Amino acid sequence: MARITVEDCLKRVRSRFALVHLARRRVLQLRRGANPLVHAPKNREIVVALREIAAGKVTFDNVLDFERIESIEHPDIFKKEIPDDLTAAVRKIVDQHRELAHKQLEKNSGTQIKSDSSSIE
């Protein structure tokens, strides 16, 4: 198959900067298991993405549609587990900030504010 060039892609995309962003988004989709839209066996994801862009199969108008379809077909692909220690650290920081905000309000208003002991769920 012929070599793909940036000039081939720039016929479809307005600038090199836009090309980089479009290609990056498509490469991530391909790495997550999206099906290639052009025949390019044994090519790396970036080459496949550039071939798709040069062929007019991937554009800024439709690239997000591929992500929506992927999220419907594989809803768990975008879910990531947050480690318990990170969750606990965030809760601690939020509680500290809440406490500081209450103290500042009490100081500014001269009245005591009843603290809500609920934390983020």
N, C-alpha and C positions, 0 to 999 in steps of 0.2 A: 504494500500500500504506500502511496506517496507520502512524503514528509509533510507534517502539518506546520504551518508557519504562523507567526503572530499576525502577519499581514492578511492571511486568510480569515482570521478571527475578527480583525479590525474592520472588515467589510460589513460585519454584523453588529459590532459593538462600537460605541462612540469614542472610546479612549482606552489607552493601555491600563489606566487606573481602574476603569469599569470592568475591563476584561479580567484583571486579577481578581476582583471581588466576585464576579460571576463564576469564574473557574474554581475559585476556592470553595464557594458554596456547593457547586456541583460535585467537586471531589469529595467533600464530606458526605454528601448523599450517597455517592458510589461506595465509599468505604463502609457505610452503614448497611449496604446491601441493595441499593437501588439498581434496577436493571439498566444496562447501557442502552442508549437509543440509537447507536450506530454499531456496525460490525467492526470490532477492533480487538480480535483475540490476541492474547499475550501482551497487551499494552498496559502500562501503568495507568492509574486513575486519572492523573493529570492529562495524559495524552488522550484518553477517552473523552474527558471533559472538553478539551480543546477541539477535538474532532466534532463533538456534538454542537459546540458553539459555531464552528465554521460551517456546519451543515444547516444551521438555523433551527436545530431541534431544541436547543436550550437558549432561552432569552430571559431578560429580567422580568418579562410579563408572565412567563410560565414556570420559572424555577421554584417559586414558592408553592405552586400547586403540587409539585412532586413531593415536597415536605408534608403538605396536608394529606395527600394520599398515603404516604408512608406512615404518618401518625395514626391514620384510621386503620390501616392494615396491620400495624404493629404498635398498638397503644403503649406497650411497656418500654419501647425503645428510648423514649425521652424521659422516663422516670429514673431518677438516680437516688440511691439510698444515701441519706445524710448520716454520718457516723454519730453515735450517741454522745461521744465526748464533745463533738462540735456543737451539737444541739444544746448540751448542758452549758457550754461556754457562752453561747449566744444568749441563752436564758439568763445567765448570771449578769452579763453585760447589760441586757435590757432592764433587769431588776435594779441594777445599780443606777442606771440613768433615770429610771422612774423615781427612785428614792431621792436622787439629787434634784430632780425637777420639783418634787413635792417640797423639799426643804427650801428651795429657792422661792417657790410660791408662798410658803409660810412666812419666809423672811420679808418678802415684798408686800404681802397683804396684812401681816400681823395676826392672822388667824391660823388655827391648826387645821390641817387637811387630813381627813380620815384616809389612811392608806388602804388601797385595794391589794390584797395579797395574792391575787390571781396572777399566774404567769402565762407566758405564751404557750399555746398548745400546738 
